[in-house]
Amino acid sequence: MDASGILVVHAPNPDVAEHGLEVSLGTRAKDWRMLPPVKEAKGMSRINVLVRLAKDEDPVELLGEIEERWSAYIAAAEYIPHRVRKDDDNDED
């Protein structure tokens, strides 16, 4: 999968959070792959999602939707863009 970024989600109940993510990603992403939840401190779990956003989709709008619709089930979410470095991006001269 050619991911455009990684969505990192923290939630107390990963099953409910995964359902919410599937609903939101269904309209905003071309493809995604959820990795198994990782247990963290204080009863939280971290869900990492490899995401290929739909064309012209803004990750900030995705995060806004997650916050607006799923904040009762998702404690925090962040999007980390993935960029492939090209040879001409080299800072060395």
N, C-alpha and C positions, 0 to 999 in steps of 0.2 A: 504494500500500500504506500502510495506517495502522500505522506502526511504534510499538511500545511502547519500543524502545530500540535501541542499537547494540552489537553484540558485536565487540570488537576483539581479534584473535588474532595472536600472533607465533609463527612456526614456521619451521624450516629447510627443510622440504619442504612447500610449500603444497598440492600435490596430495593427499598423504596426510592432511594436516590438514583439508582440505575434506571428504574422505570421512568422517572422524571427526565433524566438525561436523554433516554431514547425518544421520548415525545418531542423534546426541544430539538434534538439533533436531526430528527426525521425531516424537518422542514428547512434546516439551515446547513446541513452537511451533505456532501456527495457520498461520503463513506466515513466510517469510524470503527474503531476496534477498542472495546473496553478490556482492560487488563484486570486480573483478579484483584479484589479489594485487599488492602494491606491494613491490618489492625495497628492502631496508634494509641497513644496515651489517652487516658480519661474517656474511654469508651468510643472514641472516634475511629473511623476508617478512612483511608485515602484511596480514591479511585482515580487511576490514570487512564485517560482516554486519548488514543491517537486519533486525530481528526483531520479529514480533508474537507475543508469548507466548500460550500457551493460557490460558484462564480459570483463575484461582487459581494459576497457575504462579509460583514464586518464582525470580527470576534467580540468587539465591545457590545454589539447588539445581542449576541448570543449570551454573554455574561449578564446583560441586563434582563433578558428573558428568564434566565435561570434564577436570578435574584427575585424577580417579580413573581414568578409562578411557583418556585420550589423552595423558597427561603425557610419554610416550616420544616423541610426535610434535609436541606443542604446548608451546612454551617458556613462554608466558604468555597469559592471557586476562582481559579485563575487560569489564564490562557497564556501559554508560552509559544510564541511563533517559532517555526522551524524554517531556516533558510539555508539553502545549499550555497556554499561559497564558490564563486566562479574564479577562474584563474586571473581575470582582470581585476578582481577585488583585492589582490595582493598589495599590501601597503609598502612592500620593499621596492626601492628604485635602484 
